[in-house]
């Protein structure tokens, strides 16, 4: 499993996940559980839809020859 979530994307996912969970707690709604998904993808650095669509926000490392 190659990482396909870059640093900026991970930060946005982390913040978004926390906001969604916080709103779920604030409004006492189970919809806040959805916030776990962006937190999980930020934590592992891999997003299944990105993999299916061939998207990667990771910077490509230059190979040394």
C-alpha positions as CSV (number, residue, x, y, z in Angstrom):
1,X,0.0,0.0,0.0
2,X,1.7,3.2,-1.2
3,X,1.0,6.4,0.4
4,X,-1.1,8.8,-1.7
5,X,-2.0,11.6,0.7
6,X,0.5,14.4,0.9
7,X,1.4,16.6,3.9
8,X,-1.1,19.5,3.2
9,X,-3.8,17.0,2.4
10,X,-3.2,15.1,5.7
11,X,-3.4,18.4,7.7
12,X,-6.7,19.3,6.0
13,X,-8.1,15.9,6.7
14,X,-7.0,16.0,10.3
15,X,-8.6,19.4,10.9
16,X,-11.8,18.4,9.0
17,X,-12.1,15.2,10.9
18,X,-11.8,16.9,14.3
19,X,-14.3,19.6,13.2
20,X,-16.8,17.0,12.1
21,X,-16.4,15.0,15.3
22,X,-16.7,18.2,17.3
23,X,-19.9,19.2,15.6
24,X,-21.3,15.7,16.2
25,X,-20.6,16.1,19.9
26,X,-22.0,19.7,20.0
27,X,-25.2,18.7,18.3
28,X,-25.4,15.3,19.9
29,X,-25.6,13.6,16.6
30,X,-24.2,10.2,15.4
31,X,-23.2,12.0,12.2
32,X,-20.0,13.0,14.0
33,X,-18.7,9.5,13.7
34,X,-18.1,10.2,10.0
35,X,-15.2,12.4,11.2
36,X,-13.3,9.2,11.9
37,X,-12.8,8.6,8.2
38,X,-10.7,11.7,7.4
39,X,-8.8,11.1,10.7
40,X,-8.0,7.5,9.7
41,X,-6.9,8.4,6.2
42,X,-4.7,11.2,7.5
43,X,-3.2,8.9,10.0
44,X,-2.3,6.1,7.6
45,X,-1.5,8.4,4.7
46,X,-3.6,6.4,2.2
47,X,-7.0,7.1,0.7
48,X,-8.9,4.3,-1.0
49,X,-10.8,6.6,-3.5
50,X,-7.5,8.2,-4.4
51,X,-6.0,4.8,-5.1
52,X,-9.0,3.8,-7.3
53,X,-8.8,7.1,-9.3
54,X,-5.0,7.1,-9.6
55,X,-4.6,10.3,-7.6
56,X,-1.7,11.1,-5.3
57,X,-1.0,14.4,-3.5
58,X,2.4,13.1,-2.3
59,X,5.4,14.8,-3.7
60,X,7.4,12.5,-6.0
61,X,10.9,11.8,-4.7
62,X,13.6,12.3,-7.2
63,X,15.7,9.2,-7.8
64,X,19.4,9.5,-7.6
65,X,21.3,7.9,-10.4
